[in-house]
Amino acid sequence: MSVGEARHHEAAALHVTGRALYTDDLALRAPGVLHAHPVQAPHAHARVTRLDPAPAYRIEGVVRVLTAADVPGVNDSGTKHDEPLFPDEVMFHGQSVAWVLGETFEAARLGALAVAVDYEPLPSLVTVADAIAADSFQGARPTMERGDVEAGFARSTRVFEGVTELAGQEHFYLETHASFAQVDDDGQVNVSCSTQHPTETQEIVAHVLGIASHQVSVQCLRMGGGFGGKEMQPHGYAAVAALGATLTGRPVRVRLTRQQDMTMSGKRHGFHATWRIGFDDDGRLQALDATLTSDGGWSLDLSEPVLSRALCHVDNAYWIPHVRVAGRVARTHTTSQTAFRGFGGPQGMLVIEDALGRCAPLLGLAPEELRRRNFYVEGQATPYGQPVRHPERLDRAWQQVLDTGEYAVRRKEIERHNTGSPHAKRGLAITPVKFGISFNFTSFNQAGALVHVYKDGSVLINHGGTEMGQGLHTKMLQVAATALGLPIERVRLAPTRTDKVPNTSATAASSGADLNGAAVKDACDQILARLVPVRDRLGAEAGWDEVVRTAYLDRIQLWAAGFYRTEGLSWDATTMTGHPFKYFAYGVAAAEVEVDGFTGAYVVRRVDIVHDVGDSLSPLVDLGQVEGGFLQGVGWLTLEDLRWDSSDGPARGRLATQSASTYKLPSLSELPADLRVAFLERATEDGVVYGSKAVGEPPLMLAFSVREALRDAVAAFGPPGVSVELASPATPEAVWWAIERVRG
């Protein structure tokens, strides 16, 4: 049986030998390809008063300058119609106001520098604090409420309040945004694009060109990473390539440099949260009143659903009887912030974890005890009204980490170490994860697949999901092989294309395997059902090849279109109530760190993880997702520090951390020396493909354990019972300042 086997990634050999083709490889193989380069604005907010492309044409090799006047359809690349492709008002530093096409990339670059543009600078808001002060908000302002918050606080014996600020995060996928467009002799536009959402890319390209969707085909061969940054953001670059190809009749390549990608594309949303939280004498949560403000950047993009998911995860794994959480999206003059692994969930969960971490010493409780005694139990529901199924799994995972990680023994060892070590302290913490799986927008929870059985018995599958290194295609091959009862070598997978499977949802929300796997299985089941009479006639000893050959001769259809829709979902965005998630994925992590009191530098000594993946479709792939997601979370919480110039000088609004030399990414050196990952046993999930669970996003939030371990280590530098406020990201500098505060 292929499902459940520990198989390597289906393209692993291609990846490590350099033979795997990506979008830009296709472009560079095309004869006569033109190279595109943006004309980037040097202001955070300005009006374009003049744009003269004439000087660019004096540069040898410049073929065409694309401006708003060239757009035959709608000059907009966003689904909310608030993102002009060629703007006359600059909304962030580095925004493209025109694109230059050249015979070489260097010709296009020099041409872009030659385009004459005059700007009238306008006042700009660079930080969330700026936006809040200016009452600059956009989109919906939802409130999620349950119970009577004021009555909850009246019943609380201890009430605390605070502010939690958390930073955004750069996706830093290895492959930057890339699109490649060609036009057929009959006007059909073919786009290869590094996109997580080919259907939406198709729709945006079509409306920019003023044509119907059936005249545009979008293919995603594979992506060199996505993490959510290629869900909404690729559409404009694809539209530029398609527009250029349409106007010139030649293939056009758009491939951003790393610096362009970092200065032009959106990030994880940073958040500013104010909160008030109440506990009873036993440390049980009674009430939470919070306001979450996300930094949406200059346009809405996916900020509304990101905020919605943040509100839905502010409870994390904890029962809070009385809750009121308001949300709003700040509008700033920075890149348009977008989806990023977790999609608001990590930001919402960090608010409650930060509050518990700060309040535990003030309540006289160990943080692990405060957390555990507030876990959901059977029969309780989330603040938005969805019953929490299988909460005992979280308790089992928690106990497993405590036991296998020898938590109590190590706690005593750390206390002994800290007593004898004035300048280097160790910390230990354990944190839970409860993460809802499905798109909040119910309509997106659907998928299609196409399965072909050829006369020789070989099988080709095509589905609506995209591969970005996460192993989705590997799982789909395993699902098809298992469903058809074939060796996996008999099954092949074709690249994702909108002319094969239409109207696809984004590969996002950790739902890729759930949705597409069920669609693939549905198509396989249809084919098998048609083959039953043939097999009955031939007898049980007939092999697959003979059955298929006979079915063809009997004129039986040997291909099928599969479809799946997640049942039982509902969501009312107005009241913030419903049943938005198919299920919850659970996980627990314990982390041990050591902090240097002189510098704030630290090492993560050991991490123990137990994660709930149901019955894993592909254990090796899932293990990689847990390890990678955890480390990406560590990067967000402890290292990655986005900085925009907030001065009043000429560089105001410029992203200062626009390369790997100034933006610190986690690497092997940040990986714990001792990392132990186990999957929760006896965790079959009913109603999903082969009992499996999503694994893409939830592990990222296991990294809260590292942040809380840092808090524990910092507290050891101060008197007993001290409450530690820790910045996010908790960089060595931030940790040093926290140490200074507790020492004082």
MIMAR-167722 format. One record per residue (C-alpha): x, y, z; residue in one letter. Coordinates in steps of 0.02 Angstrom, whole numbers, m for minus. Layout:
// residues N
       X       Y       Z  resn
       X       Y       Z     A
...
This chain:
// residues 744
       X       Y       Z  resn
       0       0       0     M
      76     166     m52     S
     m18     280      68     V
      74     283     233     G
     242     234     158     E
     391     344     199     A
     437     398      22     R
     555     535     m32     H
     486     687    m124     H
     436     639    m301     E
     556     769    m375     A
     695     753    m245     A
     822     686    m371     A
     781     827    m492     L
     800     956    m353     H
     970     899    m292     V
    1044     874    m466     T
     981    1041    m533     G
     876     959    m668     R
     709    1018    m598     A
     633    1150    m711     L
     554    1307    m641     Y
     459    1446    m727     T
     612    1549    m770     D
     700    1396    m843     D
     559    1382    m969     L
     576    1567   m1011     A
     763    1558   m1041     L
     740    1411   m1161     R
     620    1510   m1271     A
     689    1593   m1429     P
     665    1781   m1445     G
     613    1806   m1265     V
     600    1985   m1199     L
     653    2028   m1022     H
     548    2142    m912     A
     612    2263    m780     H
     509    2377    m667     P
     523    2565    m651     V
     517    2581    m461     Q
     461    2738    m369     A
     579    2814    m239     P
     439    2877    m126     H
     324    2797       3     A
     178    2904     m56     H
     176    3019    m206     A
      77    3074    m358     R
     151    3036    m529     V
     147    3204    m619     T
     243    3152    m775     R
     297    2988    m851     L
     398    3000   m1013     D
     457    2834   m1086     P
     548    2917   m1234     A
     723    2918   m1156     P
     713    2731   m1129     A
     697    2699   m1315     Y
     868    2779   m1340     R
     944    2632   m1244     I
    1005    2496   m1360     E
     900    2339   m1343     G
     745    2421   m1269     V
     592    2359   m1364     V
     440    2425   m1270     R
     392    2525   m1117     V
     229    2468   m1039     L
     119    2601    m958     T
     m62    2621    m907     A
    m104    2682   m1082     A
     m63    2508   m1150     D
    m190    2413   m1045     V
    m337    2356   m1155     P
    m440    2294   m1009     G
    m440    2344    m825     V
    m284    2426    m754     N
    m291    2327    m592     D
    m206    2170    m527     S
    m304    2142    m366     G
    m462    2045    m330     T
    m528    2194    m229     K
    m495    2314    m374     H
    m384    2422    m264     D
    m214    2379    m341     E
    m180    2478    m502     P
     m55    2384    m611     L
      15    2550    m673     F
     m28    2676    m536     P
     m37    2865    m550     D
     m23    2875    m360     E
     125    2786    m281     V
      76    2697    m121     M
     240    2620     m62     F
     426    2642     m87     H
     480    2533    m233     G
     309    2517    m316     Q
     321    2493    m504     S
     245    2633    m609     V
     298    2561    m779     A
     388    2410    m850     W
     524    2406    m983     V
     546    2261   m1105     L
     719    2231   m1175     G
     815    2107   m1282     E
     921    2072   m1128     T
     892    2095    m943     F
    1029    2227    m939     E
     948    2326   m1080     A
     782    2322    m986     A
     869    2377    m826     R
     955    2524    m909     L
     794    2569    m998     G
     700    2571    m832     A
     830    2691    m761     L
     808    2803    m914     A
     618    2821    m903     V
     584    3000    m846     A
     461    3010    m701     V
     415    3162    m597     D
     334    3141    m427     Y
     241    3254    m306     E
     280    3182    m133     P
     131    3160     m16     L
     121    3127     172     P
     151    2944     217     S
     107    2824     358     L
     244    2695     381     V
     204    2609     546     T
      47    2536     624     V
      63    2669     760     A
      60    2803     623     D
     m99    2726     550     A
    m187    2709     718     I
    m147    2891     760     A
    m213    2947     590     A
    m366    2832     600     D
    m309    2753     437     S
    m399    2588     416     F
    m468    2485     271     Q
    m590    2343     246     G
    m707    2262     372     A
    m689    2286     560     R
    m756    2123     633     P
    m791    2084     815     T
    m800    1908     885     M
    m898    1899    1048     E
    m962    1766    1167     R
   m1039    1780    1339     G
   m1036    1938    1446     D
    m859    2006    1452     V
    m890    2134    1589     E
    m976    2003    1697     A
    m826    1890    1666     G
    m708    2024    1728     F
    m820    2056    1878     A
    m803    1872    1924     R
    m613    1876    1899     S
    m505    1894    2054     T
    m351    1944    1952     R
    m359    2056    1799     V
    m209    2106    1694     F
    m189    2211    1539     E
     m51    2237    1414     G
       5    2272    1237     V
      80    2143    1120     T
     168    2198     961     E
     228    2069     837     L
     324    2090     678     A
     291    2034     501     G
     400    1911     405     Q
     477    1902     232     E
     434    1742     137     H
     609    1727      62     F
     562    1580     m49     Y
     716    1524    m146     L
     633    1560    m314     E
     578    1741    m329     T
     418    1790    m421     H
     426    1731    m601     A
     307    1731    m748     S
     327    1688    m931     F
     196    1726   m1063     A
     173    1678   m1246     Q
      31    1711   m1368     V
     m26    1579   m1494     D
     m70    1616   m1674     D
    m255    1624   m1629     D
    m230    1743   m1483     G
    m229    1612   m1344     Q
    m121    1678   m1201     V
     m15    1545   m1116     N
      64    1593    m951     V
     186    1492    m847     S
     188    1566    m674     C
     258    1530    m502     S
      86    1542    m423     T
      m9    1454    m285     Q
    m174    1506    m365     H
    m171    1475    m554     P
    m358    1508    m575     T
    m348    1680    m496     E
    m192    1720    m597     T
    m292    1670    m752     Q
    m435    1784    m702     E
    m325    1935    m668     I
    m228    1913    m832     V
    m393    1900    m926     A
    m468    2058    m853     H
    m308    2159    m878     V
    m308    2104   m1061     L
    m496    2129   m1079     G
    m527    1950   m1135     I
    m622    1799   m1068     A
    m542    1669    m954     S
    m551    1535   m1089     H
    m424    1635   m1190     Q
    m295    1621   m1050     V
    m209    1462    m991     S
    m100    1466    m835     V
      22    1329    m792     Q
     120    1306    m631     C
     259    1183    m662     L
     325    1193    m483     R
     378    1330    m364     M
     540    1352    m270     G
     442    1391    m113     G
     284    1492     m86     G
     232    1498      98     F
      78    1601      50     G
     179    1736     m38     G
     125    1670    m207     K
     m61    1654    m170     E
    m114    1830    m220     M
      46    1921    m264     Q
      97    1837    m430     P
     m53    1898    m529     H
      15    2070    m572     G
     182    2001    m633     Y
      91    1874    m740     A
     m18    2013    m810     A
     136    2116    m855     V
     212    1968    m947     A
      49    1932   m1038     A
      22    2114   m1084     L
     199    2126   m1152     G
     179    1966   m1253     A
      12    2024   m1322     T
      82    2194   m1377     L
     247    2133   m1449     T
     199    1960   m1513     G
     354    1891   m1426     R
     376    1786   m1269     P
     401    1894   m1113     V
     491    1847    m953     R
     464    1930    m784     V
     582    1871    m649     R
     613    1982    m500     L
     785    2000    m423     T
     794    1962    m237     R
     799    2148    m196     Q
     649    2183    m307     Q
     553    2038    m233     D
     584    2098     m55     M
     542    2280     m92     T
     390    2248    m204     M
     300    2096    m132     S
     196    2081      27     G
     247    2002     192     K
     167    1920     342     R
      55    2047     430     H
     130    2127     583     G
       2    2155     723     F
     m25    2274     867     H
    m137    2204    1004     A
    m206    2277    1164     T
    m281    2155    1288     W
    m363    2138    1457     R
    m373    1965    1533     I
    m458    1897    1690     G
    m424    1742    1797     F
    m508    1664    1949     D
    m418    1608    2108     D
    m368    1444    2026     D
    m289    1528    1875     G
    m432    1482    1760     R
    m470    1604    1621     L
    m632    1701    1643     Q
    m629    1841    1515     A
    m529    1914    1372     L
    m556    2084    1292     D
    m436    2124    1151     A
    m414    2232     997     T
    m305    2165     858     L
    m240    2288     727     T
    m150    2213     578     S
     m33    2308     463     D
    m117    2281     295     G
       1    2390     195     G
     m63    2494      51     W
    m205    2381     m12     S
    m321    2248      55     L
    m252    2094     m33     D
    m296    1952      90     L
    m294    2061     246     S
    m477    2033     288     E
    m473    1842     293     P
    m302    1849     380     V
    m380    1957     516     L
    m531    1842     526     S
    m420    1690     554     R
    m319    1786     684     A
    m477    1820     782     L
    m529    1637     766     C
    m363    1581     840     H
    m343    1704     982     V
    m404    1565    1099     D
    m272    1441    1038     N
    m303    1286    1147     A
    m390    1372    1292     Y
    m570    1384    1353     W
    m615    1566    1386     I
    m798    1584    1440     P
    m815    1769    1402     H
    m729    1840    1248     V
    m735    2001    1150     R
    m603    2025    1015     V
    m612    2168     891     A
    m509    2173     732     G
    m458    2307     609     R
    m338    2323     463     V
    m221    2473     463     A
    m181    2554     298     R
       2    2604     285     T
     116    2656     143     H
     212    2493     137     T
     200    2335      30     T
      28    2254      29     S
      45    2122     164     Q
     m23    1952     117     T
     m41    1768     157     A
     100    1683     251     F
     101    1507     325     R
     m29    1511     463     G
    m127    1653     382     F
    m160    1758     539     G
    m175    1606     652     G
       1    1627     723     P
     m28    1812     758     Q
    m191    1779     850     G
    m116    1636     951     M
      37    1738     997     L
     m74    1864    1086     V
    m144    1735    1208     I
      23    1647    1229     E
     110    1813    1266     D
     m24    1858    1393     A
     m12    1689    1481     L
     178    1696    1482     G
     175    1868    1562     R
      35    1830    1685     C
      93    1660    1750     A
     225    1725    1873     P
     105    1860    1933     L
     m22    1723    1972     L
     111    1621    2061     G
      90    1477    1938     L
     214    1386    1828     A
     174    1433    1646     P
     151    1249    1598     E
      24    1227    1738     E
     m70    1386    1693     L
     m82    1327    1513     R
    m136    1149    1549     R
    m273    1191    1672     R
    m355    1303    1540     N
    m358    1173    1399     F
    m520    1139    1308     Y
    m613     983    1363     V
    m748     881    1277     E
    m912     976    1258     G
    m837    1150    1246     Q
    m843    1261    1093     A
    m735    1401    1022     T
    m786    1583    1041     P
    m860    1576     865     Y
    m969    1427     910     G
    m881    1275     836     Q
    m870    1123     951     P
    m691    1071     986     V
    m678     889     933     R
    m547     771    1005     H
    m476     892    1136     P
    m408     738    1226     E
    m281     722    1085     R
    m200     883    1141     L
    m192     819    1319     D
    m114     656    1259     R
      16     749    1155     A
      55     864    1302     W
      81     717    1421     Q
     187     626    1292     Q
     304     775    1275     V
     316     792    1465     L
     356     607    1483     D
     471     573    1335     T
     555     742    1355     G
     588     711    1541     E
     520     885    1572     Y
     515     878    1763     A
     691     807    1776     V
     762     937    1657     R
     671    1076    1749     R
     767    1031    1908     K
     931    1017    1810     E
     903    1190    1737     I
     867    1264    1908     E
    1031    1190    1972     R
    1126    1257    1821     H
    1053    1431    1838     N
    1094    1440    2023     T
    1278    1411    1986     G
    1290    1512    1826     S
    1269    1701    1848     P
    1304    1748    1667     H
    1220    1609    1566     A
    1044    1552    1605     K
     941    1412    1533     R
     753    1411    1505     G
     623    1277    1471     L
     445    1295    1409     A
     305    1191    1335     I
     165    1261    1225     T
      13    1190    1133     P
     m58    1216     959     V
    m240    1200     904     K
    m260    1254     723     F
    m418    1250     617     G
    m406    1170     445     I
    m508    1237     298     S
    m527    1402     209     F
    m630    1524     313     N
    m717    1570     150     F
    m824    1414     130     T
    m833    1419     m61     S
    m645    1390     m77     F
    m662    1218       3     N
    m679    1125    m162     Q
    m560    1038    m281     A
    m553     947    m447     G
    m442     815    m525     A
    m422     727    m691     L
    m364     546    m697     V
    m320     460    m862     H
    m293     273    m880     V
    m206     233   m1043     Y
    m226      73   m1144     K
     m63       3   m1078     D
    m125      23    m899     G
     m17     171    m855     S
    m100     316    m764     V
     m83     505    m777     L
    m159     618    m646     I
    m186     805    m646     N
    m259     901    m501     H
    m291    1081    m452     G
    m158    1093    m317     G
      14    1168    m345     T
     182    1099    m290     E
     297    1219    m197     M
     412    1091    m118     G
     287    1038      15     Q
     262     865     m59     G
      82     882    m119     L
     118     794    m284     H
     204     653    m190     T
      48     627     m85     K
     m66     634    m237     M
      36     498    m323     L
      20     392    m166     Q
    m168     422    m155     V
    m196     375    m338     A
     m85     220    m326     A
    m174     162    m169     T
    m349     197    m237     A
    m313     101    m398     L
    m213     m36    m313     G
     m60      m6    m421     L
     127      12    m390     P
     166     197    m379     I
     284     180    m529     E
     130     154    m641     R
      65     328    m596     V
     131     492    m664     R
      81     670    m623     L
      62     815    m746     A
      93     999    m703     P
     m53    1101    m638     T
    m145    1190    m780     R
    m306    1288    m787     T
    m353    1208    m954     D
    m350    1036    m872     K
    m433    1069    m703     V
    m530    1234    m700     P
    m593    1345    m560     N
    m466    1284    m434     T
    m440    1353    m260     S
    m272    1414    m202     A
    m152    1285    m132     T
    m161    1363      40     A
    m242    1347     212     A
    m151    1180     234     S
    m294    1103     135     S
    m202    1048     m23     G
    m194     862      17     A
    m368     856      97     D
    m456     936     m51     L
    m356     875    m200     N
    m326     703    m125     G
    m513     677    m106     A
    m541     736    m286     A
    m407     618    m353     V
    m482     474    m254     K
    m656     517    m320     D
    m593     508    m500     A
    m505     342    m466     C
    m662     271    m384     D
    m765     318    m538     Q
    m645     224    m652     I
    m641      72    m538     L
    m830      67    m533     A
    m835      61    m724     R
    m709     m81    m725     L
    m809    m192    m605     V
    m913    m280    m742     P
    m756    m310    m845     V
    m663    m385    m698     R
    m814    m492    m653     D
    m818    m561    m830     R
    m631    m594    m841     L
    m616    m669    m669     G
    m518    m623    m515     A
    m354    m686    m586     E
    m357    m554    m726     A
    m221    m423    m705     G
    m242    m234    m714     W
    m170    m221    m890     D
    m288    m353    m958     E
    m439    m273    m875     V
    m394    m102    m946     V
    m362    m170   m1121     R
    m528    m262   m1120     T
    m621    m110   m1054     A
    m552      m6   m1198     Y
    m610    m134   m1324     L
    m780    m133   m1239     D
    m784      57   m1261     R
    m784      94   m1075     I
    m725     267   m1023     Q
    m551     255    m946     L
    m535     431    m880     W
    m632     529    m751     A
    m649     703    m681     A
    m653     695    m492     G
    m728     826    m378     F
    m735     857    m192     Y
    m818     984     m80     R
    m792     989     107     T
    m959     956     191     E
   m1023    1027     354     G
    m942    1199     342     L
   m1027    1365     376     S
    m968    1540     414     W
   m1055    1705     443     D
    m924    1842     425     A
   m1046    1972     491     T
   m1075    1889     660     T
    m907    1797     661     M
    m995    1634     702     T
   m1010    1464     623     G
    m918    1302     588     H
    m777    1361     474     P
    m656    1216     499     F
    m666    1033     450     K
    m561     986     602     Y
    m422    1050     716     F
    m240     996     703     A
    m153     981     870     Y
      29     989     921     G
     140    1014    1073     V
     322    1069    1084     A
     445    1089    1227     A
     602    1191    1201     A
     759    1217    1302     E
     872    1368    1272     V
    1028    1446    1346     E
    1050    1635    1349     V
    1211    1735    1368     D
    1184    1876    1494     G
    1320    1985    1418     F
    1253    1989    1239     T
    1076    1917    1239     G
    1136    1785    1115     A
    1059    1614    1137     Y
    1059    1436    1074     V
     913    1316    1063     V
     981    1162    1151     R
     839    1038    1130     R
     662    1030    1061     V
     534     889    1084     D
     381     889     971     I
     227     780     963     V
     116     827     817     H
     m54     764     761     D
     m55     721     575     V
    m193     591     586     G
    m142     439     485     D
       0     512     384     S
     m16     496     195     L
     173     513     178     S
     270     511     342     P
     437     571     273     L
     352     719     188     V
     256     760     346     D
     413     749     452     L
     495     877     336     G
     345     990     352     Q
     348     983     543     V
     534    1018     552     E
     531    1154     419     G
     375    1238     486     G
     445    1239     662     F
     609    1319     606     L
     518    1449     501     Q
     419    1493     657     G
     580    1508     757     V
     641    1630     623     G
     484    1736     636     W
     487    1742     826     L
     672    1762     861     T
     772    1819     709     L
     683    1897     563     E
     671    2084     589     D
     587    2185     451     L
     637    2368     460     R
     561    2510     360     W
     641    2683     366     D
     521    2783     475     S
     625    2942     475     S
     566    3101     392     D
     712    3097     270     G
     709    3062      83     P
     716    2873     111     A
     558    2869     218     R
     461    2710     185     G
     609    2618     108     R
     630    2438     164     L
     800    2439     250     A
     810    2249     262     T
     803    2208      78     Q
     932    2070      59     S
    1000    1918     150     A
    1143    2025     217     S
    1024    2134     318     T
     878    2014     345     Y
     928    1870     459     K
     854    1702     409     L
     856    1541     510     P
     975    1409     444     S
    1056    1248     502     L
    1145    1347     638     S
     976    1388     717     E
     915    1209     709     L
     915    1133     884     P
    1062    1018     913     A
     937     893     981     D
     771     893     886     L
     649     751     922     R
     488     739     822     V
     352     609     848     A
     180     592     770     F
      31     570     886     L
     m30     390     879     E
    m211     331     875     R
    m261     492     787     A
    m361     437     633     T
    m468     581     570     E
    m636     526     501     D
    m709     604     345     G
    m543     647     262     V
    m438     555     134     V
    m365     397     212     Y
    m382     468     388     G
    m244     597     365     S
    m231     774     430     K
    m158     934     359     A
      21     973     407     V
      76    1128     310     G
      41    1269     432     E
      12    1204     610     P
     195    1159     648     P
     249    1340     627     L
     163    1382     791     M
     260    1249     885     L
     397    1382     888     A
     302    1474    1027     F
     394    1353    1142     S
     560    1433    1096     V
     497    1609    1131     R
     425    1556    1298     E
     587    1464    1342     A
     681    1627    1308     L
     560    1715    1426     R
     596    1582    1557     D
     785    1603    1537     A
     774    1793    1546     V
     670    1781    1706     A
     813    1681    1785     A
     921    1839    1779     F
     797    1929    1893     G
     710    1901    2060     P
     584    1758    2082     P
     409    1794    2015     G
     464    1927    1891     V
     353    1953    1738     S
     455    1965    1578     V
     401    2069    1429     E
     485    2006    1271     L
     485    2092    1103     A
     439    1998     945     S
     551    1955     861     P
     652    1912    1016     A
     820    1949     933     T
     978    1939    1040     P
     968    2129    1059     E
     787    2119    1118     A
     832    1979    1238     V
     976    2082    1309     W
     860    2230    1341     W
     736    2112    1426     A
     877    2048    1537     I
     923    2227    1582     E
     743    2263    1631     R
     728    2111    1747     V
     898    2148    1824     R
     836    2322    1862     G
